[in-house]
Amino acid sequence: MMESRFFLAKRYAQAFLNLFALQYGHIEKINAAISYFADHAELFSLLKVPLLDPRLKINALEDCLISRFGLPSEFKQLIELLVKQKRSYLIADVLKQVIQMYQSRQGIELFTISSCPELGQLQEKRITDFLNDKTHHTIMCHMKLDKDLIAGIRMQSNEHLWEYSVKQQLARIQALINDHKD
């Protein structure tokens, strides 16, 4: 079921992006909506209730996505289609797919950069340049302080992972020790 849900969401996202031109500035707003839906999972239970008037579902989703998060009015058609086809519960999954497809089409790769200690602007620029050189994509970074790394850095996207940290080295040593015990 989860797999078919993923493919359904992907198809809706693909159709949406084929019809409407999304702008880079919308990505942050879509992410905010996705976070909201993640924090309010009970909304999906309500969206699945067949007895609720479809107009009520449409108004609620439009109010949430367009009024609250400032998404463009083109999202109204997506909302109406999902509600009409009794798939409004897919909205967060579709939004995630919209972001992934948009980034892929635009050659954008989102990395989470975890480090210990905190990085300065020059270090962040060097990391971004490194990632840009290695991936040949436009790089967007989300910086995160991770004291569990002990010392080092971890750069991860949906497609790539680079890590050099004491935590990683300790894990390798532990794996070697475990291999020699067997």
Contacts in CASP RR format, 6 or more apart in sequence:
PFRMAT RR
TARGET T0000
AUTHOR 0000-0000-0000
METHOD contacts of the structure
MODEL  1
MMESRFFLAKRYAQAFLNLFALQYGHIEKINAAISYFADHAELFSLLKVP
LLDPRLKINALEDCLISRFGLPSEFKQLIELLVKQKRSYLIADVLKQVIQ
MYQSRQGIELFTISSCPELGQLQEKRITDFLNDKTHHTIMCHMKLDKDLI
AGIRMQSNEHLWEYSVKQQLARIQALINDHKD
5 90 0 8 1.000
5 93 0 8 1.000
6 93 0 8 1.000
8 87 0 8 1.000
8 90 0 8 1.000
8 93 0 8 1.000
9 90 0 8 1.000
9 93 0 8 1.000
9 94 0 8 1.000
9 96 0 8 1.000
9 97 0 8 1.000
10 97 0 8 1.000
10 101 0 8 1.000
12 78 0 8 1.000
12 81 0 8 1.000
12 82 0 8 1.000
12 87 0 8 1.000
12 90 0 8 1.000
12 94 0 8 1.000
12 97 0 8 1.000
13 94 0 8 1.000
13 95 0 8 1.000
13 97 0 8 1.000
13 98 0 8 1.000
13 100 0 8 1.000
13 101 0 8 1.000
14 97 0 8 1.000
14 101 0 8 1.000
16 74 0 8 1.000
16 78 0 8 1.000
16 94 0 8 1.000
16 98 0 8 1.000
17 98 0 8 1.000
17 101 0 8 1.000
17 102 0 8 1.000
17 105 0 8 1.000
19 74 0 8 1.000
19 77 0 8 1.000
20 72 0 8 1.000
20 74 0 8 1.000
22 98 0 8 1.000
22 102 0 8 1.000
23 72 0 8 1.000
24 106 0 8 1.000
26 71 0 8 1.000
26 72 0 8 1.000
27 99 0 8 1.000
27 102 0 8 1.000
27 103 0 8 1.000
29 69 0 8 1.000
29 70 0 8 1.000
29 71 0 8 1.000
30 69 0 8 1.000
30 71 0 8 1.000
30 95 0 8 1.000
30 98 0 8 1.000
30 99 0 8 1.000
31 99 0 8 1.000
32 69 0 8 1.000
33 64 0 8 1.000
33 65 0 8 1.000
33 68 0 8 1.000
33 69 0 8 1.000
33 71 0 8 1.000
33 92 0 8 1.000
33 95 0 8 1.000
34 92 0 8 1.000
34 95 0 8 1.000
34 96 0 8 1.000
34 99 0 8 1.000
36 64 0 8 1.000
36 68 0 8 1.000
36 69 0 8 1.000
37 43 0 8 1.000
37 44 0 8 1.000
37 91 0 8 1.000
37 92 0 8 1.000
37 95 0 8 1.000
38 92 0 8 1.000
44 89 0 8 1.000
44 92 0 8 1.000
46 52 0 8 1.000
47 57 0 8 1.000
47 61 0 8 1.000
47 88 0 8 1.000
47 89 0 8 1.000
47 91 0 8 1.000
48 89 0 8 1.000
50 86 0 8 1.000
54 83 0 8 1.000
54 84 0 8 1.000
57 83 0 8 1.000
57 88 0 8 1.000
58 79 0 8 1.000
58 80 0 8 1.000
58 83 0 8 1.000
61 79 0 8 1.000
61 82 0 8 1.000
61 83 0 8 1.000
61 88 0 8 1.000
61 91 0 8 1.000
62 75 0 8 1.000
62 76 0 8 1.000
62 79 0 8 1.000
65 71 0 8 1.000
65 75 0 8 1.000
65 79 0 8 1.000
65 91 0 8 1.000
66 72 0 8 1.000
66 73 0 8 1.000
66 75 0 8 1.000
66 76 0 8 1.000
78 94 0 8 1.000
79 88 0 8 1.000
79 91 0 8 1.000
82 88 0 8 1.000
82 90 0 8 1.000
82 91 0 8 1.000
82 94 0 8 1.000
100 158 0 8 1.000
102 108 0 8 1.000
103 109 0 8 1.000
103 110 0 8 1.000
106 138 0 8 1.000
107 137 0 8 1.000
107 138 0 8 1.000
108 137 0 8 1.000
108 138 0 8 1.000
108 139 0 8 1.000
108 140 0 8 1.000
109 131 0 8 1.000
109 135 0 8 1.000
109 137 0 8 1.000
109 138 0 8 1.000
109 139 0 8 1.000
109 140 0 8 1.000
109 157 0 8 1.000
109 158 0 8 1.000
109 159 0 8 1.000
109 160 0 8 1.000
110 140 0 8 1.000
110 141 0 8 1.000
110 142 0 8 1.000
110 157 0 8 1.000
110 158 0 8 1.000
111 131 0 8 1.000
111 139 0 8 1.000
111 140 0 8 1.000
111 141 0 8 1.000
111 142 0 8 1.000
111 155 0 8 1.000
111 156 0 8 1.000
111 157 0 8 1.000
111 160 0 8 1.000
112 141 0 8 1.000
112 142 0 8 1.000
112 144 0 8 1.000
112 154 0 8 1.000
112 155 0 8 1.000
112 156 0 8 1.000
112 157 0 8 1.000
113 119 0 8 1.000
113 124 0 8 1.000
113 127 0 8 1.000
113 141 0 8 1.000
113 142 0 8 1.000
113 143 0 8 1.000
113 144 0 8 1.000
113 153 0 8 1.000
113 154 0 8 1.000
113 155 0 8 1.000
114 144 0 8 1.000
114 145 0 8 1.000
114 146 0 8 1.000
114 149 0 8 1.000
114 153 0 8 1.000
114 154 0 8 1.000
114 155 0 8 1.000
114 156 0 8 1.000
115 143 0 8 1.000
115 144 0 8 1.000
115 145 0 8 1.000
115 146 0 8 1.000
115 149 0 8 1.000
115 152 0 8 1.000
115 153 0 8 1.000
115 154 0 8 1.000
116 145 0 8 1.000
116 146 0 8 1.000
116 147 0 8 1.000
116 148 0 8 1.000
116 149 0 8 1.000
116 150 0 8 1.000
116 151 0 8 1.000
116 152 0 8 1.000
116 165 0 8 1.000
117 145 0 8 1.000
117 151 0 8 1.000
118 145 0 8 1.000
119 127 0 8 1.000
119 143 0 8 1.000
119 153 0 8 1.000
124 141 0 8 1.000
124 143 0 8 1.000
127 141 0 8 1.000
127 153 0 8 1.000
127 155 0 8 1.000
128 139 0 8 1.000
128 141 0 8 1.000
131 137 0 8 1.000
131 139 0 8 1.000
131 141 0 8 1.000
131 155 0 8 1.000
131 160 0 8 1.000
132 138 0 8 1.000
132 139 0 8 1.000
134 160 0 8 1.000
134 162 0 8 1.000
135 157 0 8 1.000
135 159 0 8 1.000
135 160 0 8 1.000
146 154 0 8 1.000
148 167 0 8 1.000
149 165 0 8 1.000
149 166 0 8 1.000
149 167 0 8 1.000
150 165 0 8 1.000
150 166 0 8 1.000
150 167 0 8 1.000
150 170 0 8 1.000
151 165 0 8 1.000
151 166 0 8 1.000
152 164 0 8 1.000
152 165 0 8 1.000
152 166 0 8 1.000
152 167 0 8 1.000
153 162 0 8 1.000
153 163 0 8 1.000
153 164 0 8 1.000
153 165 0 8 1.000
154 161 0 8 1.000
154 162 0 8 1.000
154 163 0 8 1.000
154 165 0 8 1.000
154 168 0 8 1.000
155 161 0 8 1.000
155 162 0 8 1.000
155 163 0 8 1.000
156 162 0 8 1.000
156 163 0 8 1.000
END
